[in-house]
Amino acid sequence: MAVGLSAGGHALSSGHAVAASGLVIAFAGVFLAARAAAGRERGFAQILGWMLWGQLALHLFFSVFSGLTGGMPPDPAGAAQAVGHQMSAVPSDTGASGPGMLAAHLGAAVVSAWWLRRGEAAAFSLAGQLVTLLFGLLWAPLRPRTVPAVRRPAGFPRTAQGRPRPAALRHVVVLRGPPRPLPA
């Protein structure tokens, strides 16, 4: 996707398209670079550095590759004009290295780095949560289960017949019957 967007932006800015074989070679290069950088979480500055180098490399590659292959104009109307006027030369490279192209590459690098950093942070967070969940599920049956001992409080109340009073009625005041004499 990154190579396709970069090639499309390059074709719109420079006025000539990149051949399909150039896209395949660029995709292979970007894939190998991304594979080499994978494996651990990276910060925004490091991702931005990689994106700036990638933008520079793709710009140079597309400029050289489309110049060597005689790339066609990016839109069908331009291609029909070129065939209609029997133009055999490559379109001029007026927009290929101007300040607009530089701003487009810098903007694409910053936005892509921000987007990748957010996605990478979310992916690593999800991976950590899954590892924690799976580790807990796998080790739960192996952990010894301990049941706390039930101890009665020292002053557990008893009824007149010597049986323990149920916990729910422990603090209930019984008001039926004649009043009890006060202790002397």
N, C-alpha and C positions, 0 to 999 in steps of 0.2 A: 504494500500500500504506500509506504514512504517513497519508494522509487517511482511508482506511478504518479504520485502527486508532484514529486520533484520534476519528473520529466514533463508533465503537463504544464506546470508553471514555467519551466525553462522554455518550452515550445511557444507558449503565449508571449513571453517577454522577449525572446530573441527573434521570433519570426520563422523558425524552422524546426521541424519535428526531429525526434530521435528515432533511429531505426529500431525495429523489434529486437534485433540481435544485440544492440547496445543496451536495451532494457534488461535483457536476460543476463548479460555480463554484469551490469550494475547491480541487479538483484543478488547475484551470487556473491559479489564483493560485500554488499551491505549485510547479507546473511552471515557470511563468515566473520565479519567484524562484530556483529551482534552476538554471535555464538561465543566468540572469544571473550567478550565482556560480560557474559552471563555468569550466574552462579552466586552472586551476593548482592545485597541491596546497596545502591549507590545514592549519593546526595544530589541535590539539584545542580550544584556547580560542576560536578563531574559529568553528569548527564549533558549539561549545556556544552561543556567542552567537546564531548563526543559528537554532539549534534552539529556544532560549528565546523568541526573537521569533516564530518559527513557531508554537510552542505557544500563546503569548499571542494571536496573530492568529486561529488556528483556534478557540480557546476563545471569543473574543469573537464571531467570525463564526457559530459554531454556536449560541451563546446567542441572538444577535439573530435569526438566520435561523429557528431553530426556534420562537422566540416569535412571529415575524411570520406564519409559515405555519401555525401551529396543529399542530405535529408530533404524531404519534401515539405512544403508549407503545411502547417498543422491543420488547416481547415479545408474542406472539400472545395469551397469556392476559390481559394488561393491555388489549389492544385489544378483546378480547371483552367484558371487564368494562365498558370505556368505552361500547361500543355497547349492551350490555345495560341499563345504567343510564341511557342517553341523556345522557351527559355531553358537553357541547359546549365546556367550558372547557379550556384547556391545563393539564396537571398542574402542580402548584406547583413552584417553582424552588428547593426547599430545599437540594439538594446541588450546585447549579450553581456556587457561589463559595465554598464553605467551605474549611477547612484541608485536608480530604481531597482535594479537587479540586486545590488548589495543590500538595500533595505528589505527587499522581499526575502532574501536568504537569512538575514538576521532575524526578521520577524518569524519566519518559519522555524528557525532553530530555537528561539525563545519559547514560542507556543508549544512546539513539539516536546521540548525538554520539560516544560511545566506539566504537560499532559502525561508524558511518560513517568515522571516522578510521582504524580498522583496515582497512576495505575500501578506502579511498582510498589508503592507504599501499601495500597489496598491488597495487592496480591500477596505480599509478604505477611501482612497482618492476617489474612485469611489462612495462609499456610500455617502460621503459628497457632492459630486457634484450632485448626484441624488436627495438628500434631498433638496438642494438649488434649483434645477430645478423644482421639484414637488411643493415645497413651493411657488415659484414664479408663477407657472401656476395656482395653486389653489387660490391664493390670488389676482391675477391680476384682475379678474372681480369685486372684492369687493373694490378695491382701487378707490377713487374718481379721476375722470379725470379733470384736470384743463387745460384750454386753455389760453395761455398768451394773454393779450390784445394787439392789434396792435395799436401802436402809430406812428403818422407821425412826422418826425423831424420838428423842429420849422421853419427852413428856407426852406420849401418844395417849389421848384420852380414852377412857374405858366407860362402858355403861355400867349401870347398877348390877347387872348380871355378870360383869367381868369380861364381856365381849368388847372388842374394839369398836368404837363408834365410827360409822362410815365417814369418810373424809368430807362428803358433801354436807353432812349435818353437824359438823364439828363446832361451828360457831353459832348454831341456832339456839335461841332462847326458848325454852318450853314454858308457855304461860297457861297451860291447862291445869286445873285442879287448885286445891287450896294453896295459899302461899306457904313457903317453907319457913320454918323458924330461923331467925338470924343466929349465927354462931355466937356463943357467949364469950 
